[in-house]
Amino acid sequence: MKFFESSSVFNYSWDQVAQSFWCRYPNPFSTHVLSEDTVFRQVDSKGQLRSLRLLTKTNLPPKWGEHVVSNRTVKIIEESVVDPKTKTMTTYTRNIGYTKVMSITEKVVYRQSSESSNQTVAERTAWIDSQVFGLSRPIQAFGLERFKKNCVKAENGFHHVLNLMFPGHLAPAVVHTHKHSVLSEQKEKLRESAKRATEMAKAKARPVVAACQPEVE
């Protein structure tokens, strides 16, 4: 499994970001998003707005994956919780098709910046996994790279919409900081090292074991 996290700073207030979130599509940076439908929406007893939406996106596989994935679109479930009291908005998205080939789960928390009420911090975490035997690692690596590219598109598109909704607000470009966790890669390397060490130990032990075996008359 691959793990990715990043943070972005939008030079808009949390209220502006929360309002613009529902108007992100269409925009010229996210043409891969084909449709969005609200399945459920409710204000709970705590005053939090809870929504469930279904997004349809294009899903063009690489050449080597065309025999595995035939469909060119994928459905995405988006769950969100908006809390106006704490000024936080949390979204969870995951694909509901071809999950064995590749599953991507993403969490984004939008919160008012502690440094300025005119800034909003978006903290993003994502998990990319694949259960295709023998191909899981290259599929995960491909999914991670595509996800990072789509993150840039999504954030640039969001910024484009913010500029349209608040035209008098001259904000600098969104600031990004990204961190790709290599935890899974380190585990894989440790696994390979442990495997090689085990094989070497077995090879060295074979002559000793053979010498200790009683001769059969």
PyMOL commands that set and color helices and strands:
alter all, ss='L'
color gray80, all
select helices_A, chain A and resi 14-23+63-65+136-165+183-212
alter helices_A, ss='H'
color red, helices_A
select strands_A, chain A and resi 2-10+33-43+49-58+73-83+88-95+103-112+120-129+175-181
alter strands_A, ss='S'
color yellow, strands_A
deselect
rebuild
show_as cartoon
